[in-house]
Amino acid sequence: MTTTLSLLSGKTVVLIGGGTGIGLRVAQLAVDAGAQVVLGGRTASKLEAAASQLGEAAHWFTVDTSDDDSVKAFFTNIPSVDALFTTAADYQVGSFREQSVEDAASPFTSKFWGQYRVVHAALDKLTPTASVVLMSGAASVRPPAAAAAYVAANAAIEGLGRGLAVELSPIRVNTVAPGTIDGHLWAQRPAEVREAAFTWSAENNVLGRVGNEDEIAQAVFYLFTNTYTTGSTLYPDGGYALR
């Protein structure tokens, strides 16, 4: 039986947003499995530091997922892609009653269309057995608060994953939908906001705690390497969607 580790040996794994957080954790797993990794993101210093940490198997190029030309240029540097995952996104979350339409559109503009743009630009580079993993969030199936546009954007990403799985077969396309994760994203927010969110999440999921970035990276690695899974959404959310 082929081991999951050997399935990525010698392969090229592209991680946009791979300079920090979950993307960097996935990069480390891929390098440990013998893959070459290509990191993308907007901040060269973060990418350079991450690549240095990962060693000779890591390369990096800057990219802005909101810009068509930037994303196309990024993929000109890469001969082929065996696995692709994008975490880069920048958006506002707020109430339907209170948000402007422009702010409400931001999860679609950045998180949905950013990932759409990345996969579209990578099409000619994806190998026939490639694995694409999209990133949504468990809010797609259980809205946590007044955040209708954010909920809808995450659900749309999961729908995109199913649609692409059908259209791009035999390339596999899946979606990972994490719950609240203690990591790089939340570390950028005020301590009182973070602690309140973590407490609420722990009280409202089955396992009674928030997750960590390694747990999400392991879910992505599974979707990269399980060759009979496509069109699925995986919820590493501590059972949040069940409560």
Disulfide bonds with the S-S distance in Angstrom:
none
